[in-house]
């Protein structure tokens, strides 16, 4: 499946990428991740990362790039893009956010906004 076919198939099924931060449970920490679709020309792949075993939160886990919201982040999309750059070096201008999935609370106390792009 190519990028445009995928985007057309999910259009109307995901929220706008311009959503604000969702109301989160009081004890949860706000976070966002990018579910990155990598355009390989004739196909798409999803990029996953493995977190360092030296990190305090979720060491060694396979994950999407992302993390906690910073005070300067204006939206979940900004958090996901900033974190993707910090973790993988993918420049923000190379990321096209398509939309957002429903936020969810993790068992480790994060309230995560998944962004597709």
mmCIF file of the C-alpha atoms, coordinates in Angstrom:
data_MODEL
# 
_entry.id   MODEL 
# 
loop_
_atom_site.group_PDB 
_atom_site.id 
_atom_site.type_symbol 
_atom_site.label_atom_id 
_atom_site.label_alt_id 
_atom_site.label_comp_id 
_atom_site.label_asym_id 
_atom_site.label_entity_id 
_atom_site.label_seq_id 
_atom_site.pdbx_PDB_ins_code 
_atom_site.Cartn_x 
_atom_site.Cartn_y 
_atom_site.Cartn_z 
_atom_site.occupancy 
_atom_site.B_iso_or_equiv 
_atom_site.pdbx_formal_charge 
_atom_site.auth_seq_id 
_atom_site.auth_comp_id 
_atom_site.auth_asym_id 
_atom_site.auth_atom_id 
_atom_site.pdbx_PDB_model_num 
ATOM 1   C CA . UNK A 1 1   ? 0.000   0.000  0.000  1.00 0.00 ? 1   UNK A CA 1 
ATOM 2   C CA . UNK A 1 2   ? 1.372   3.438  -0.836 1.00 0.00 ? 2   UNK A CA 1 
ATOM 3   C CA . UNK A 1 3   ? 1.126   6.584  1.284  1.00 0.00 ? 3   UNK A CA 1 
ATOM 4   C CA . UNK A 1 4   ? -1.831  8.166  -0.501 1.00 0.00 ? 4   UNK A CA 1 
ATOM 5   C CA . UNK A 1 5   ? -3.870  4.943  -0.450 1.00 0.00 ? 5   UNK A CA 1 
ATOM 6   C CA . UNK A 1 6   ? -3.249  4.570  3.281  1.00 0.00 ? 6   UNK A CA 1 
ATOM 7   C CA . UNK A 1 7   ? -4.132  8.208  3.986  1.00 0.00 ? 7   UNK A CA 1 
ATOM 8   C CA . UNK A 1 8   ? -7.349  7.887  1.973  1.00 0.00 ? 8   UNK A CA 1 
ATOM 9   C CA . UNK A 1 9   ? -8.334  4.709  3.820  1.00 0.00 ? 9   UNK A CA 1 
ATOM 10  C CA . UNK A 1 10  ? -7.907  6.258  7.279  1.00 0.00 ? 10  UNK A CA 1 
ATOM 11  C CA . UNK A 1 11  ? -9.305  9.708  6.483  1.00 0.00 ? 11  UNK A CA 1 
ATOM 12  C CA . UNK A 1 12  ? -12.436 10.257 8.551  1.00 0.00 ? 12  UNK A CA 1 
ATOM 13  C CA . UNK A 1 13  ? -11.450 7.505  11.005 1.00 0.00 ? 13  UNK A CA 1 
ATOM 14  C CA . UNK A 1 14  ? -8.857  9.529  12.929 1.00 0.00 ? 14  UNK A CA 1 
ATOM 15  C CA . UNK A 1 15  ? -8.944  12.881 14.682 1.00 0.00 ? 15  UNK A CA 1 
ATOM 16  C CA . UNK A 1 16  ? -7.358  16.002 13.252 1.00 0.00 ? 16  UNK A CA 1 
ATOM 17  C CA . UNK A 1 17  ? -3.623  16.353 13.941 1.00 0.00 ? 17  UNK A CA 1 
ATOM 18  C CA . UNK A 1 18  ? -4.382  19.822 15.353 1.00 0.00 ? 18  UNK A CA 1 
ATOM 19  C CA . UNK A 1 19  ? -6.120  18.510 18.456 1.00 0.00 ? 19  UNK A CA 1 
ATOM 20  C CA . UNK A 1 20  ? -5.104  20.025 21.756 1.00 0.00 ? 20  UNK A CA 1 
ATOM 21  C CA . UNK A 1 21  ? -3.977  18.120 24.791 1.00 0.00 ? 21  UNK A CA 1 
ATOM 22  C CA . UNK A 1 22  ? -6.704  15.790 26.064 1.00 0.00 ? 22  UNK A CA 1 
ATOM 23  C CA . UNK A 1 23  ? -7.997  16.010 29.617 1.00 0.00 ? 23  UNK A CA 1 
ATOM 24  C CA . UNK A 1 24  ? -5.960  13.414 31.446 1.00 0.00 ? 24  UNK A CA 1 
ATOM 25  C CA . UNK A 1 25  ? -6.478  11.513 34.670 1.00 0.00 ? 25  UNK A CA 1 
ATOM 26  C CA . UNK A 1 26  ? -5.015  13.546 37.571 1.00 0.00 ? 26  UNK A CA 1 
ATOM 27  C CA . UNK A 1 27  ? -2.148  11.227 38.391 1.00 0.00 ? 27  UNK A CA 1 
ATOM 28  C CA . UNK A 1 28  ? -1.122  10.437 34.813 1.00 0.00 ? 28  UNK A CA 1 
ATOM 29  C CA . UNK A 1 29  ? 1.759   12.159 32.985 1.00 0.00 ? 29  UNK A CA 1 
ATOM 30  C CA . UNK A 1 30  ? 0.867   13.564 29.556 1.00 0.00 ? 30  UNK A CA 1 
ATOM 31  C CA . UNK A 1 31  ? 2.832   12.050 26.674 1.00 0.00 ? 31  UNK A CA 1 
ATOM 32  C CA . UNK A 1 32  ? 2.643   11.622 22.908 1.00 0.00 ? 32  UNK A CA 1 
ATOM 33  C CA . UNK A 1 33  ? 4.103   9.167  20.438 1.00 0.00 ? 33  UNK A CA 1 
ATOM 34  C CA . UNK A 1 34  ? 4.463   9.170  16.683 1.00 0.00 ? 34  UNK A CA 1 
ATOM 35  C CA . UNK A 1 35  ? 3.411   6.070  14.801 1.00 0.00 ? 35  UNK A CA 1 
ATOM 36  C CA . UNK A 1 36  ? 5.785   6.742  11.908 1.00 0.00 ? 36  UNK A CA 1 
ATOM 37  C CA . UNK A 1 37  ? 5.001   5.326  8.488  1.00 0.00 ? 37  UNK A CA 1 
ATOM 38  C CA . UNK A 1 38  ? 8.201   5.352  6.442  1.00 0.00 ? 38  UNK A CA 1 
ATOM 39  C CA . UNK A 1 39  ? 7.647   5.876  2.712  1.00 0.00 ? 39  UNK A CA 1 
ATOM 40  C CA . UNK A 1 40  ? 9.903   3.457  0.843  1.00 0.00 ? 40  UNK A CA 1 
ATOM 41  C CA . UNK A 1 41  ? 8.661   4.551  -2.571 1.00 0.00 ? 41  UNK A CA 1 
ATOM 42  C CA . UNK A 1 42  ? 6.542   1.522  -3.451 1.00 0.00 ? 42  UNK A CA 1 
ATOM 43  C CA . UNK A 1 43  ? 5.643   0.491  0.099  1.00 0.00 ? 43  UNK A CA 1 
ATOM 44  C CA . UNK A 1 44  ? 5.287   1.740  3.657  1.00 0.00 ? 44  UNK A CA 1 
ATOM 45  C CA . UNK A 1 45  ? 6.825   0.366  6.837  1.00 0.00 ? 45  UNK A CA 1 
ATOM 46  C CA . UNK A 1 46  ? 6.247   1.312  10.461 1.00 0.00 ? 46  UNK A CA 1 
ATOM 47  C CA . UNK A 1 47  ? 9.314   2.410  12.397 1.00 0.00 ? 47  UNK A CA 1 
ATOM 48  C CA . UNK A 1 48  ? 9.799   1.091  15.938 1.00 0.00 ? 48  UNK A CA 1 
ATOM 49  C CA . UNK A 1 49  ? 12.566  1.868  18.402 1.00 0.00 ? 49  UNK A CA 1 
ATOM 50  C CA . UNK A 1 50  ? 14.162  -0.038 21.258 1.00 0.00 ? 50  UNK A CA 1 
ATOM 51  C CA . UNK A 1 51  ? 14.608  2.068  24.352 1.00 0.00 ? 51  UNK A CA 1 
ATOM 52  C CA . UNK A 1 52  ? 18.021  2.051  26.010 1.00 0.00 ? 52  UNK A CA 1 
ATOM 53  C CA . UNK A 1 53  ? 18.375  -0.280 28.980 1.00 0.00 ? 53  UNK A CA 1 
ATOM 54  C CA . UNK A 1 54  ? 19.856  2.688  30.886 1.00 0.00 ? 54  UNK A CA 1 
ATOM 55  C CA . UNK A 1 55  ? 16.670  4.785  30.796 1.00 0.00 ? 55  UNK A CA 1 
ATOM 56  C CA . UNK A 1 56  ? 14.582  5.261  33.929 1.00 0.00 ? 56  UNK A CA 1 
ATOM 57  C CA . UNK A 1 57  ? 11.207  4.823  32.195 1.00 0.00 ? 57  UNK A CA 1 
ATOM 58  C CA . UNK A 1 58  ? 10.508  1.673  30.157 1.00 0.00 ? 58  UNK A CA 1 
ATOM 59  C CA . UNK A 1 59  ? 14.124  0.449  29.743 1.00 0.00 ? 59  UNK A CA 1 
ATOM 60  C CA . UNK A 1 60  ? 14.666  -1.941 26.846 1.00 0.00 ? 60  UNK A CA 1 
ATOM 61  C CA . UNK A 1 61  ? 11.091  -1.792 25.585 1.00 0.00 ? 61  UNK A CA 1 
ATOM 62  C CA . UNK A 1 62  ? 10.168  -1.763 21.909 1.00 0.00 ? 62  UNK A CA 1 
ATOM 63  C CA . UNK A 1 63  ? 8.219   1.424  21.308 1.00 0.00 ? 63  UNK A CA 1 
ATOM 64  C CA . UNK A 1 64  ? 7.185   4.200  19.018 1.00 0.00 ? 64  UNK A CA 1 
ATOM 65  C CA . UNK A 1 65  ? 9.282   7.361  19.307 1.00 0.00 ? 65  UNK A CA 1 
ATOM 66  C CA . UNK A 1 66  ? 7.788   9.748  21.823 1.00 0.00 ? 66  UNK A CA 1 
ATOM 67  C CA . UNK A 1 67  ? 7.689   10.798 25.421 1.00 0.00 ? 67  UNK A CA 1 
ATOM 68  C CA . UNK A 1 68  ? 6.506   13.245 28.025 1.00 0.00 ? 68  UNK A CA 1 
ATOM 69  C CA . UNK A 1 69  ? 5.033   16.609 27.130 1.00 0.00 ? 69  UNK A CA 1 
ATOM 70  C CA . UNK A 1 70  ? 7.357   19.592 27.692 1.00 0.00 ? 70  UNK A CA 1 
ATOM 71  C CA . UNK A 1 71  ? 6.049   22.986 28.813 1.00 0.00 ? 71  UNK A CA 1 
ATOM 72  C CA . UNK A 1 72  ? 6.947   24.459 25.393 1.00 0.00 ? 72  UNK A CA 1 
ATOM 73  C CA . UNK A 1 73  ? 4.933   21.866 23.430 1.00 0.00 ? 73  UNK A CA 1 
ATOM 74  C CA . UNK A 1 74  ? 1.745   23.359 21.997 1.00 0.00 ? 74  UNK A CA 1 
ATOM 75  C CA . UNK A 1 75  ? 0.059   20.091 21.020 1.00 0.00 ? 75  UNK A CA 1 
ATOM 76  C CA . UNK A 1 76  ? 0.487   16.312 21.087 1.00 0.00 ? 76  UNK A CA 1 
ATOM 77  C CA . UNK A 1 77  ? 1.759   16.539 17.501 1.00 0.00 ? 77  UNK A CA 1 
ATOM 78  C CA . UNK A 1 78  ? 4.510   18.928 18.598 1.00 0.00 ? 78  UNK A CA 1 
ATOM 79  C CA . UNK A 1 79  ? 5.500   16.572 21.421 1.00 0.00 ? 79  UNK A CA 1 
ATOM 80  C CA . UNK A 1 80  ? 5.623   13.570 19.089 1.00 0.00 ? 80  UNK A CA 1 
ATOM 81  C CA . UNK A 1 81  ? 7.654   15.432 16.457 1.00 0.00 ? 81  UNK A CA 1 
ATOM 82  C CA . UNK A 1 82  ? 10.104  16.870 19.023 1.00 0.00 ? 82  UNK A CA 1 
ATOM 83  C CA . UNK A 1 83  ? 10.613  13.496 20.669 1.00 0.00 ? 83  UNK A CA 1 
ATOM 84  C CA . UNK A 1 84  ? 11.095  11.784 17.286 1.00 0.00 ? 84  UNK A CA 1 
ATOM 85  C CA . UNK A 1 85  ? 13.814  14.294 16.460 1.00 0.00 ? 85  UNK A CA 1 
ATOM 86  C CA . UNK A 1 86  ? 15.486  13.874 19.864 1.00 0.00 ? 86  UNK A CA 1 
ATOM 87  C CA . UNK A 1 87  ? 15.403  10.077 19.717 1.00 0.00 ? 87  UNK A CA 1 
ATOM 88  C CA . UNK A 1 88  ? 16.007  9.375  16.037 1.00 0.00 ? 88  UNK A CA 1 
ATOM 89  C CA . UNK A 1 89  ? 17.344  12.595 14.505 1.00 0.00 ? 89  UNK A CA 1 
ATOM 90  C CA . UNK A 1 90  ? 14.438  12.836 12.037 1.00 0.00 ? 90  UNK A CA 1 
ATOM 91  C CA . UNK A 1 91  ? 14.046  16.536 11.301 1.00 0.00 ? 91  UNK A CA 1 
ATOM 92  C CA . UNK A 1 92  ? 10.618  18.030 12.052 1.00 0.00 ? 92  UNK A CA 1 
ATOM 93  C CA . UNK A 1 93  ? 10.172  19.213 8.466  1.00 0.00 ? 93  UNK A CA 1 
ATOM 94  C CA . UNK A 1 94  ? 10.426  15.575 7.319  1.00 0.00 ? 94  UNK A CA 1 
ATOM 95  C CA . UNK A 1 95  ? 7.394   14.568 9.426  1.00 0.00 ? 95  UNK A CA 1 
ATOM 96  C CA . UNK A 1 96  ? 3.879   14.987 8.074  1.00 0.00 ? 96  UNK A CA 1 
ATOM 97  C CA . UNK A 1 97  ? 1.331   14.326 10.839 1.00 0.00 ? 97  UNK A CA 1 
ATOM 98  C CA . UNK A 1 98  ? -1.860  12.848 9.387  1.00 0.00 ? 98  UNK A CA 1 
ATOM 99  C CA . UNK A 1 99  ? -4.000  12.618 12.490 1.00 0.00 ? 99  UNK A CA 1 
ATOM 100 C CA . UNK A 1 100 ? -4.476  11.375 16.019 1.00 0.00 ? 100 UNK A CA 1 
ATOM 101 C CA . UNK A 1 101 ? -5.788  8.205  17.583 1.00 0.00 ? 101 UNK A CA 1 
ATOM 102 C CA . UNK A 1 102 ? -7.735  8.098  20.837 1.00 0.00 ? 102 UNK A CA 1 
ATOM 103 C CA . UNK A 1 103 ? -5.474  8.797  23.845 1.00 0.00 ? 103 UNK A CA 1 
ATOM 104 C CA . UNK A 1 104 ? -5.023  6.041  26.405 1.00 0.00 ? 104 UNK A CA 1 
ATOM 105 C CA . UNK A 1 105 ? -3.615  5.556  29.891 1.00 0.00 ? 105 UNK A CA 1 
ATOM 106 C CA . UNK A 1 106 ? -0.748  3.106  30.286 1.00 0.00 ? 106 UNK A CA 1 
ATOM 107 C CA . UNK A 1 107 ? -0.187  0.818  33.242 1.00 0.00 ? 107 UNK A CA 1 
ATOM 108 C CA . UNK A 1 108 ? 2.886   2.892  34.094 1.00 0.00 ? 108 UNK A CA 1 
ATOM 109 C CA . UNK A 1 109 ? 1.029   6.163  34.638 1.00 0.00 ? 109 UNK A CA 1 
ATOM 110 C CA . UNK A 1 110 ? 1.282   7.923  31.276 1.00 0.00 ? 110 UNK A CA 1 
ATOM 111 C CA . UNK A 1 111 ? -1.660  9.306  29.288 1.00 0.00 ? 111 UNK A CA 1 
ATOM 112 C CA . UNK A 1 112 ? -0.465  8.882  25.697 1.00 0.00 ? 112 UNK A CA 1 
ATOM 113 C CA . UNK A 1 113 ? -1.731  10.655 22.584 1.00 0.00 ? 113 UNK A CA 1 
ATOM 114 C CA . UNK A 1 114 ? -0.753  8.541  19.531 1.00 0.00 ? 114 UNK A CA 1 
ATOM 115 C CA . UNK A 1 115 ? -0.142  10.539 16.349 1.00 0.00 ? 115 UNK A CA 1 
ATOM 116 C CA . UNK A 1 116 ? -0.017  8.992  12.853 1.00 0.00 ? 116 UNK A CA 1 
ATOM 117 C CA . UNK A 1 117 ? 2.366   10.384 10.285 1.00 0.00 ? 117 UNK A CA 1 
# 
